[in-house]
Each structure stands twice: as structure tokens, then as C-alpha cells.
């Protein structure tokens, strides 16, 4: 019983570490990132939902929020340089 409880607690603790970030663009499109967007030289760099490196110019970002689910959009970001 103790082992089951410890295993359950460990699973819950680790699942909280897998955060997603929702980036809302100035045109209303939303992109889901699996890593926290990092600002560098006027661009936000992150890994998108498919695990690809991506970047977005600062001027196109309206909001970055920690979140879970987001509606799928047809918007795609260019791969990182």
C-alpha cells in the first residue's frame, strides 16, 4: 500500500513539470510551445507542439501564458535558424 501511494505521489509531482505555454499572436492565432519561450535578440525561441525548434519576432506576440489546451490553428512558425 505504501509503495502504491509513493508511486502515485511521484507520478503526480512529475506530471506537474510538463508545462505548456500558449503564445497568442497579434493576429489572434495561438501557438502551443512545449518549452518556455526564451527572448533573444528580438525573437522568442521555443519548441513547438511537434518538438521542432521555432521562433517568432517580438512584435508579433501579444501574450505568452502558461496553459494546457488550445484550439488547433493552421498557423505555423518557421524553423529556428
C-alpha positions, 0 to 999 in steps of 0.5 A: 500500500505504501509503495502504491501511494509513493508511486502515485505521489511521484507520478503526480509531482512529475506530471506537474513539470510538463508545462505548456505555454500558449503564445497568442499572436497579434493576429489572434492565432495561438501557438502551443510551445512545449518549452518556455519561450526564451527572448533573444535578440528580438525573437522568442525561441521555443519548441513547438507542439511537434518538438521542432525548434521555432521562433517568432519576432517580438512584435508579433506576440501579444501574450505568452501564458502558461496553459494546457489546451488550445484550439488547433490553428493552421498557423505555423512558425518557421524553423529556428535558424 
